[in-house]
Amino acid sequence: MEELDQYREVFHILAEPGYLVPVYEEEEASLRELCGARHVLSVSYGYRDREAGRDCITRGPLKGREKRLLRLDWHRKFAQVEVSLARRKAVIWAGVGLDEEALSV
C-alpha cells in the first residue's frame, strides 16, 4: 500500500465527477483505429500542396482523415482533429511532421 501513497492525488482527480468520459462502441472502434494497440496517437507525416491549396497526409494515423482536421500548423507541427466522444464532438491534438520523401519526388 505504501507504493500507492504517491499516487493519492491522481486517484483523487480520477474520482472527480465528469473526469471519466463514457466511450460508446462506435467511438471506441474509431479511437482504436486512430490510436492503435498502444493507445497512443502517433505522429502523422505529410506536406502542404501549395498548387492545390490543401494539406496532404501521406502516412500515419491521420492519413485519409484530412476532412476531420480543423487546423493544421506545419510550422508548430500540430493538428487539431475533430473526433466523436461521449456522443459529442471533441477536439484532440495530434503531432504532424513534414514528409521529406514526398517533397523530394
C-alpha positions as CSV (number, residue, x, y, z in Angstrom):
1,M,0.0,0.0,0.0
2,E,2.9,2.4,0.6
3,E,3.8,2.3,-3.1
4,L,0.3,3.7,-3.9
5,D,0.6,6.7,-1.5
6,Q,2.5,8.7,-4.1
7,Y,-0.5,8.4,-6.4
8,R,-3.2,9.5,-4.0
9,E,-3.6,12.9,-5.7
10,V,-4.0,11.2,-9.1
11,F,-6.7,8.9,-7.7
12,H,-8.5,12.0,-6.3
13,I,-8.5,13.6,-9.7
14,L,-9.9,10.4,-11.3
15,A,-12.7,10.4,-8.8
16,E,-13.9,13.9,-9.8
17,P,-17.3,13.8,-11.5
18,G,-17.1,14.3,-15.2
19,Y,-13.4,13.5,-15.5
20,L,-14.0,10.0,-16.8
21,V,-15.9,10.1,-20.1
22,P,-18.1,7.2,-21.4
23,V,-17.0,5.8,-24.7
24,Y,-19.6,4.2,-26.8
25,E,-18.8,1.2,-29.1
26,E,-18.7,3.1,-32.4
27,E,-16.4,5.7,-30.8
28,E,-14.2,3.1,-29.3
29,A,-13.7,1.5,-32.7
30,S,-12.8,4.8,-34.2
31,L,-10.4,5.7,-31.4
32,R,-8.7,2.2,-31.6
33,E,-8.3,2.7,-35.3
34,L,-6.8,6.1,-34.7
35,C,-4.5,5.2,-31.8
36,G,-3.7,1.6,-32.4
37,A,-2.9,-1.1,-29.9
38,R,-0.5,1.1,-27.9
39,H,-3.4,3.6,-27.2
40,V,-1.1,6.4,-28.4
41,L,-1.8,8.7,-31.3
42,S,1.4,8.5,-33.4
43,V,2.8,11.4,-35.4
44,S,1.5,11.7,-39.0
45,Y,3.5,12.9,-41.9
46,G,2.6,14.9,-45.0
47,Y,3.0,18.2,-46.8
48,R,1.2,21.3,-47.9
49,D,0.3,21.2,-51.7
50,R,0.5,24.9,-52.5
51,E,-0.7,24.5,-56.0
52,A,-3.9,22.7,-55.0
53,G,-4.2,24.7,-51.7
54,R,-4.7,21.7,-49.5
55,D,-2.8,19.6,-46.9
56,C,-1.9,16.0,-47.8
57,I,-1.2,13.4,-45.1
58,T,1.0,10.7,-46.7
59,R,1.4,8.4,-43.7
60,G,0.4,7.9,-40.1
61,P,-3.0,7.6,-38.4
62,L,-4.4,10.8,-39.9
63,K,-3.9,9.6,-43.5
64,G,-7.3,9.6,-45.1
65,R,-8.8,11.7,-42.4
66,E,-7.9,15.1,-43.7
67,K,-11.6,16.2,-43.6
68,R,-11.6,15.8,-39.8
69,L,-8.7,18.2,-39.4
70,L,-9.9,21.5,-38.0
71,R,-6.5,23.2,-38.0
72,L,-3.1,22.1,-39.2
73,D,0.1,24.1,-38.4
74,W,3.1,22.8,-40.2
75,H,5.4,25.3,-38.5
76,R,4.4,24.3,-35.0
77,K,3.9,20.7,-36.0
78,F,0.4,20.0,-34.7
79,A,-3.0,19.4,-36.0
80,Q,-6.4,19.7,-34.3
81,V,-8.6,16.8,-35.1
82,E,-12.4,16.5,-34.5
83,V,-13.5,13.2,-33.0
84,S,-16.8,11.9,-31.6
85,L,-16.6,11.4,-27.8
86,A,-19.5,10.7,-25.5
87,R,-21.7,11.3,-28.5
88,R,-20.4,14.9,-28.8
89,K,-17.7,16.4,-30.8
90,A,-14.3,16.8,-29.2
91,V,-11.0,18.2,-30.4
92,I,-7.8,16.3,-29.9
93,W,-4.3,17.5,-30.7
94,A,-2.0,15.4,-32.9
95,G,1.6,15.7,-34.0
96,V,2.5,16.2,-37.6
97,G,5.8,16.3,-39.5
98,L,6.9,17.1,-43.0
99,D,7.3,14.1,-45.2
100,E,10.7,14.8,-46.8
101,E,10.4,11.8,-49.2
102,A,7.1,13.2,-50.6
103,L,8.6,16.6,-51.1
104,S,11.6,15.4,-53.0
105,V,9.6,13.4,-55.6
